[in-house]
Amino acid sequence: MKSDGIPGMELVQKGVADLRTGRESVEALLVEIAAPRLRAVGVDVPAISPSSTHAEIRLYELLGRQGHLDPYSLYNSLLARLVSCMHELERATPRRSRMAGA
């Protein structure tokens, strides 16, 4: 999978690294949200511990705790960037590879 230059890929790479070390960061939560799609395009997403709270809610709460004046706007912006990254990764991954990984 060719991921050089894909906008948002730095979030995915940092999120995967944070998940590997057990750190709950904005990036790790984004990767957790997109884990099935990331795995389908060949990203090695580590196993994710089950939580009683969905990653989307934990992400929003984390943004609020970090003191952002408008966590809702930032939350939506981050999700839009993640979706854009996913579209680019899916476009760069042959369909047969995605089907095999699903």
C-alpha positions in Angstrom: 0.0 0.0 0.0 1.4 3.4 -1.1 0.6 6.0 1.6 3.2 8.6 0.9 1.7 12.1 0.7 -1.8 11.1 1.7 -3.2 14.0 3.8 -4.1 12.7 7.2 -1.8 9.7 7.1 0.4 11.3 9.8 -2.7 11.1 12.2 -3.1 7.4 11.3 0.6 6.6 11.8 0.8 8.4 15.2 -2.5 6.8 16.2 -1.2 3.3 15.4 2.0 4.0 17.4 -0.1 5.3 20.4 -2.3 2.3 20.3 0.7 0.0 20.4 1.9 1.7 23.6 -1.6 1.8 25.2 -1.8 5.6 25.0 -5.3 7.1 24.5 -4.6 10.1 22.2 -6.7 12.0 19.7 -4.9 10.1 16.9 -5.3 6.7 18.7 -9.0 7.3 19.0 -9.3 8.3 15.3 -7.5 5.0 14.4 -9.9 3.1 16.7 -12.9 4.7 14.9 -11.6 3.7 11.5 -9.9 0.4 12.5 -12.0 -1.9 10.3 -11.5 0.2 7.2 -7.8 0.7 8.0 -7.3 -3.0 8.3 -9.1 -3.6 5.0 -6.5 -1.5 3.2 -3.5 -3.1 4.9 -2.8 -0.9 7.8 -1.5 -3.0 10.8 -3.9 -1.7 13.5 -3.1 -3.4 16.8 -5.9 -5.1 18.8 -8.1 -2.6 20.6 -9.2 -3.2 24.1 -13.0 -3.1 24.4 -14.4 -0.1 26.2 -17.8 0.7 27.6 -17.7 4.0 25.8 -17.5 4.4 22.0 -14.3 5.9 20.6 -16.3 8.8 19.1 -17.6 9.8 22.5 -14.1 9.4 24.1 -12.6 11.5 21.3 -15.1 14.3 21.9 -14.6 14.2 25.6 -10.8 14.2 25.2 -11.0 17.3 23.0 -13.1 19.1 25.7 -10.6 18.1 28.4 -7.8 19.5 26.4 -9.4 22.9 26.6 -10.4 23.5 23.0 -12.9 26.4 22.8 -15.0 24.6 20.2 -14.4 20.9 20.6 -17.4 20.2 18.3 -15.8 22.0 15.4 -12.5 20.4 15.9 -14.1 16.9 16.3 -15.9 17.3 13.0 -12.7 18.6 11.3 -10.7 15.6 12.5 -13.3 13.2 11.4 -13.5 14.8 8.0 -9.7 14.6 7.6 -9.9 10.9 8.6 -12.6 10.2 6.1 -10.6 11.9 3.4 -7.5 9.9 4.3 -9.5 6.7 4.2 -10.9 7.5 0.7 -7.3 8.1 -0.6 -6.1 4.9 1.0 -9.0 2.9 -0.5 -8.4 4.5 -3.9 -4.7 3.5 -3.6 -5.4 -0.1 -2.6 -6.5 -2.6 -5.3 -10.0 -3.8 -4.7 -8.9 -7.5 -4.6 -6.5 -6.6 -1.7 -9.3 -5.0 0.3 -11.6 -8.0 -0.3 -9.0 -10.4 1.0 -8.4 -8.3 4.1 -12.1 -8.0 5.0 
